[in-house]
Amino acid sequence: MATPLRLTLYHGAWGRHDDGHWTFHRKPSDLGYTILVKPTETAEDLETLIRDHYKLKPETPMVMSYHPPDSMLEPDGTRRPPITLMTTSQVETMMHIRSWFAELKLCVSSSSEDVAHYQFLTETTFSVGGLSDKEFVASKEILEEVFNEKELVVMYRAHLEIEKAKKDQRERGRSSGVSSPPLGEEAPPSSPTVSEE
């Protein structure tokens, strides 16, 4: 039987700076928590340990991720996205790294917004399917009453994608010197040009 190893958990959200570097922002109340993890731990068992510690319901969206040591991130360093744990083989790989790198930290994000933001930053594919029968409303409080937590991840992610598309469109308009209409609106017809012969 493999000896369990100590692994430090941090709870919060990932962010990516303008220069591309990733950092994990811990919740103000989070001081880090050490758990014992077997080198052969399954992804499901690790998730259960974490949910139990943070008192997260099974339906609460959650992401487990980590950055390997800097020596493994060359030449990009922390510009490389974190590694998301979804399978048992990924957990085993992380625990192999942990066996020789004691400072390895497992980062946990658990709110709908934080999970959606992480998926957005890592450009995880997503689908809005299955939400068409629900009413879309602007108020966050109403959204939280209408949608369950997993559906909220998709809603927040869709919002981030729309905002990014708007920003990209504005920047393209600025760089070309042409004012772009807001996303979803048509450009006003341009006045016809008259060529002189």
C-alpha positions in Angstrom: 0.0 0.0 0.0 1.4 3.4 -1.0 2.1 5.9 1.7 -0.2 9.0 1.6 1.5 12.3 1.0 0.7 15.7 2.4 -0.9 18.0 -0.1 -1.8 21.7 0.5 -5.1 22.9 -0.7 -5.9 26.6 -1.5 -9.4 27.8 -2.1 -10.1 30.8 -4.4 -9.9 31.7 -8.1 -7.4 31.8 -10.9 -6.6 35.0 -12.7 -4.4 35.8 -15.8 -2.6 39.1 -16.0 -2.3 41.2 -19.2 1.3 39.8 -19.7 -0.1 36.2 -19.7 1.0 35.1 -16.2 -1.4 33.0 -14.2 -1.8 33.6 -10.4 -4.2 32.0 -7.9 -6.0 34.4 -5.6 -6.9 32.7 -2.3 -10.1 33.7 -0.5 -9.3 36.1 2.3 -10.4 33.5 4.9 -8.3 30.7 3.3 -5.0 30.0 5.0 -4.4 26.7 3.2 -5.3 23.3 4.4 -3.2 20.1 4.3 -4.8 16.8 3.4 -3.3 13.3 3.1 -3.6 11.9 -0.4 -2.6 8.4 -1.6 -0.3 8.4 -4.7 -3.0 6.2 -6.3 -6.0 8.4 -5.3 -8.9 8.4 -7.7 -10.2 11.7 -9.0 -13.6 11.0 -7.4 -12.1 10.3 -4.0 -9.9 13.4 -4.1 -13.0 15.4 -5.1 -14.9 13.9 -2.1 -12.1 14.8 0.3 -12.1 18.4 -0.9 -15.9 18.7 -0.9 -16.1 17.4 2.6 -13.4 19.8 3.8 -15.0 22.9 2.2 -18.6 21.7 2.8 -19.5 21.8 -0.9 -22.7 20.2 -2.1 -22.4 17.6 -4.8 -24.1 20.0 -7.3 -21.7 22.9 -6.5 -19.4 23.4 -9.6 -15.8 22.8 -8.7 -12.4 22.8 -10.4 -9.2 21.2 -9.1 -6.0 22.5 -10.7 -2.3 23.1 -10.1 0.8 24.6 -11.6 3.8 22.2 -11.7 7.2 23.5 -10.5 8.8 26.3 -12.6 11.4 23.9 -13.9 8.6 21.9 -15.7 7.1 25.1 -17.1 10.0 26.3 -19.1 10.2 28.3 -21.4 6.8 29.8 -20.7 6.8 29.7 -16.9 3.6 30.7 -15.3 2.3 31.9 -18.7 1.4 28.3 -19.2 -2.2 27.6 -18.0 -2.7 25.5 -14.9 -3.3 21.8 -15.2 -7.0 20.8 -14.6 -7.6 17.5 -12.8 -10.5 15.6 -14.2 -9.3 12.0 -14.4 -7.6 9.5 -12.1 -4.5 9.4 -14.3 -4.1 13.2 -14.0 -4.3 12.9 -10.2 -1.6 10.1 -10.3 0.6 12.3 -12.4 0.2 15.2 -10.0 1.0 12.9 -7.0 4.1 11.7 -8.8 5.2 15.3 -9.1 4.3 15.9 -5.5 6.5 13.0 -4.4 9.6 15.0 -5.3 8.2 18.6 -5.1 6.8 19.2 -1.6 5.7 22.8 -2.3 3.0 21.6 -4.9 -0.3 23.3 -4.2 -3.7 22.1 -5.3 -6.0 25.0 -6.1 -9.7 24.7 -5.8 -12.3 27.0 -7.3 -15.9 26.3 -6.4 -18.5 29.1 -7.2 -20.4 29.2 -10.5 -18.6 32.5 -11.4 -15.1 31.3 -10.5 -15.5 28.1 -12.4 -17.0 29.9 -15.5 -14.1 32.4 -15.4 -11.5 29.7 -15.2 -13.1 27.8 -18.1 -13.2 31.1 -20.0 -9.5 31.8 -19.3 -8.5 28.3 -20.3 -10.7 28.4 -23.4 -12.6 25.3 -22.4 -15.2 24.4 -24.9 -18.8 24.7 -23.7 -22.4 24.4 -24.9 -25.4 26.5 -24.1 -27.7 23.6 -25.0 -30.5 22.7 -22.6 -31.0 26.2 -21.4 -33.4 27.5 -24.1 -36.5 26.6 -22.1 -35.5 29.0 -19.3 -36.0 32.7 -19.2 -32.9 34.9 -19.5 -33.0 37.7 -17.0 -30.5 40.4 -16.1 -30.6 40.4 -12.3 -28.0 38.1 -10.7 -30.4 37.3 -7.9 -33.1 36.2 -10.3 -30.6 34.2 -12.3 -29.6 32.3 -9.2 -33.3 31.5 -8.5 -34.0 30.3 -12.1 -30.9 28.3 -12.9 -29.1 25.6 -10.9 -25.4 26.0 -10.2 -24.1 24.0 -13.2 -26.4 26.0 -15.5 -25.0 29.2 -13.9 -21.5 28.2 -15.0 -22.7 28.2 -18.6 -24.5 31.5 -18.1 -21.5 33.3 -16.7 -19.3 31.7 -19.3 -21.6 32.9 -22.1 -21.5 36.4 -20.6 -17.7 36.4 -20.6 -17.6 35.3 -24.2 -20.0 38.0 -25.3 -18.0 40.7 -23.4 -14.8 39.4 -25.0 -16.4 39.5 -28.5 -17.6 43.1 -27.9 -14.1 44.2 -26.7 -12.4 42.5 -29.7 -14.9 44.2 -32.1 -14.2 47.6 -30.5 -10.5 47.1 -30.8 -10.7 46.0 -34.4 -12.8 49.1 -35.1 -10.2 51.4 -33.4 -7.3 49.9 -35.2 -8.9 50.3 -38.6 -10.2 53.8 -37.7 -13.8 52.6 -38.3 -16.3 52.7 -35.6 -17.9 49.3 -35.1 -21.6 49.0 -34.1 -22.3 47.2 -30.9 -22.5 43.4 -31.2 -25.9 42.3 -32.5 -26.6 45.7 -34.2 -26.2 46.4 -37.9 -23.9 49.1 -39.1 -25.8 52.2 -40.5 -25.7 52.2 -44.3 -22.7 54.1 -45.6 -23.4 57.0 -47.9 -22.8 56.1 -51.5 -19.6 57.2 -53.1 -19.7 59.1 -56.3 -16.9 58.5 -58.7 -15.9 61.3 -61.0 -15.0 60.3 -64.5 
